[in-house]
Structures are given as C-alpha cells and as structure tokens.
C-alpha cells in the first residue's frame, strides 16, 4: 500500500506541475491579448466597459485552475513524502479479542487503549481508568500474558500497544 501511495503522489506532482506550467503560459498569453485589446479600445476612443479584456469569467477560470493545480501539487507532495503517516493512519483494525474472557476492569483498560487508536501511555491509562498503578500493572500483566497487548519501554514510562 505504501508504494501505491508514493506512486500516486509522484503522478499527482508530475501532473500538477505540467498543469501549472501550462496555466502560466495561458495566463501570459491572455494578459498580452488583453493589453492589445485595451490599447485598441483606447486608441479608438471606445467605451472601456465594452472591452472583452475586462471579462471577469476568464480571470476566475484561470484563478480556479491555479488553485486546483496547487492543491494537487500539495496533495502529491504530502503523499510522496508523508506516505508512512497515511499508511499508519489507515491501520485502525486490531486483532479480534474475545472480550468474554476478560473481567470488567480488563475490558475497561482494553477499551481505553483501543479508544486511543490502539496505543496509550501507561500513565494515561491510570488517569483515565482511575485505577491505582499497581492495579493497572497487574491488569496489563494479564493482558500481555494473554497476547492482547505489548508494552514498549519509552524512557521512564511504558507505551501500551494493542496487537
């Protein structure tokens, strides 16, 4: 999946760059034509409100096209360089756990971790459940023994991750 996201990002960047260069060429060409038309109207003393160069539709279309091009470029760059973050966000499913095997306190701790995208600091679990440090440690010991969670040491605390 990661390669697909990276490839799509590269395609978006390439396509948006082609689009933006084309739009710059079109904008320069439209501006030159507009200047020539305005000169013609000025030289002939015609009403400037009738000048086709002052048609607001053209400028809005070009402006909208630039906006779409830059949006595509930004999305492509994000997908190209931050594809790991996208792939990590997409993984929200965890291994099926038979909750009937767990008591109420263990279910509470399990659901607390699950509601935090599958990982939480042990200190956060203590705060959210209101359990003592000892009780949370014992519950985590049982969940780890049952192969439901994994503890990862981070400095002076643990990060608890669902398997």
C-alpha positions in Angstrom: 0.0 0.0 0.0 2.9 2.3 0.8 4.3 2.1 -2.7 0.9 2.8 -4.2 0.5 5.9 -2.2 4.0 7.1 -3.1 3.5 6.3 -6.8 0.1 8.2 -6.8 1.9 11.1 -5.1 4.6 11.2 -7.8 1.9 11.1 -10.5 0.0 14.0 -8.9 3.1 16.1 -8.5 4.1 15.5 -12.2 0.6 16.2 -13.5 0.1 19.3 -11.3 3.5 20.7 -12.5 2.5 20.2 -16.1 -0.8 21.8 -15.4 0.7 24.8 -13.6 3.3 25.4 -16.4 0.5 25.3 -18.9 -1.6 27.7 -16.9 1.4 30.1 -16.6 1.7 30.1 -20.4 -2.0 30.6 -20.9 -2.1 33.4 -18.3 0.8 35.2 -20.0 -0.9 34.8 -23.4 -4.3 36.1 -22.1 -2.6 39.1 -20.4 -0.9 40.0 -23.7 -4.1 39.7 -25.7 -5.9 41.8 -23.0 -3.3 44.5 -23.2 -3.6 44.6 -27.0 -7.4 44.9 -26.8 -7.2 47.6 -24.2 -4.8 49.6 -26.4 -7.1 49.2 -29.4 -10.1 50.5 -27.4 -8.1 53.4 -26.0 -6.8 54.4 -29.5 -10.3 54.3 -31.0 -11.9 56.1 -28.0 -14.3 53.3 -27.5 -16.1 52.6 -24.2 -13.7 50.6 -21.9 -16.6 48.8 -20.3 -17.2 47.1 -23.6 -13.6 45.8 -23.8 -13.5 42.0 -23.9 -10.3 42.0 -21.9 -12.2 43.1 -18.9 -14.3 39.9 -19.0 -14.2 38.6 -15.4 -15.0 35.0 -16.4 -11.6 34.3 -17.9 -9.7 35.5 -14.8 -11.9 33.5 -12.4 -11.4 30.3 -14.5 -7.6 30.8 -14.6 -7.5 31.6 -10.9 -9.6 28.5 -10.1 -7.4 26.4 -12.3 -4.3 27.6 -10.4 -6.0 26.8 -7.1 -6.7 23.2 -8.3 -3.2 22.9 -9.6 -1.6 24.0 -6.3 -4.0 21.7 -4.3 -3.0 18.8 -6.4 0.7 19.7 -6.0 0.4 19.9 -2.2 -1.6 16.6 -2.1 1.0 14.9 -4.2 3.9 16.2 -2.1 2.2 15.1 1.0 1.5 11.6 -0.4 5.1 11.4 -1.7 6.9 12.3 1.4 4.5 11.5 4.2 3.1 8.2 2.9 4.2 6.4 6.1 1.9 8.6 8.1 -1.0 7.9 5.8 -0.4 4.2 5.9 -0.2 4.3 9.7 -3.4 6.2 10.0 -5.2 3.7 7.7 -4.4 0.8 10.1 -7.2 1.0 12.7 -8.1 -2.6 12.9 -6.7 -4.7 15.7 -6.7 -8.4 16.3 -10.0 -9.9 17.4 -10.1 -10.3 21.1 -12.7 -12.4 22.9 -13.9 -9.9 25.5 -15.9 -12.6 27.3 -12.6 -13.9 28.7 -11.9 -10.6 30.3 -13.3 -9.2 33.6 -14.8 -5.7 33.8 -11.5 -4.0 34.8 -9.6 -5.7 32.0 -12.3 -4.7 29.5 -12.1 -1.1 30.8 -8.3 -1.0 30.3 -8.6 -2.7 26.8 -11.3 -0.2 25.7 -9.2 2.7 27.0 -6.3 1.7 24.8 -8.5 0.9 21.8 -10.2 4.3 22.0 -6.7 5.9 21.8 -6.0 4.4 18.4 -4.5 1.3 19.9 -1.7 2.8 21.9 -1.5 4.7 25.1 1.0 5.6 27.8 0.5 3.6 31.0 0.2 6.8 33.0 -2.7 7.9 30.8 -4.4 4.6 31.4 -4.0 5.1 35.1 -5.6 8.6 34.8 -8.5 7.6 32.6 -9.5 4.5 34.5 -8.9 5.9 38.0 -7.2 2.6 38.9 -4.0 2.5 41.1 -0.6 2.0 39.5 -0.4 -1.5 41.0 -3.9 -2.5 39.7 -3.1 -1.2 36.2 0.2 -3.0 36.2 -1.4 -6.3 37.2 -4.1 -5.9 34.5 -1.5 -5.2 31.9 0.5 -8.2 33.0 -2.5 -10.4 32.4 -3.3 -8.8 29.0 0.3 -9.2 28.0 0.3 -12.8 29.0 -2.9 -13.3 27.0 -1.1 -11.8 24.0 -3.6 -8.9 23.7 -1.2 -6.1 24.3 2.5 -5.3 24.1 4.5 -3.0 26.4 7.2 -0.8 24.9 9.6 1.0 27.2 9.9 4.7 26.5 12.2 6.5 28.9 10.6 6.3 32.4 7.2 5.1 31.1 5.6 2.4 29.0 3.6 2.7 25.9 0.9 0.0 25.7 0.1 -1.1 22.2 -2.7 -3.5 21.1 -1.6 -6.4 19.0 
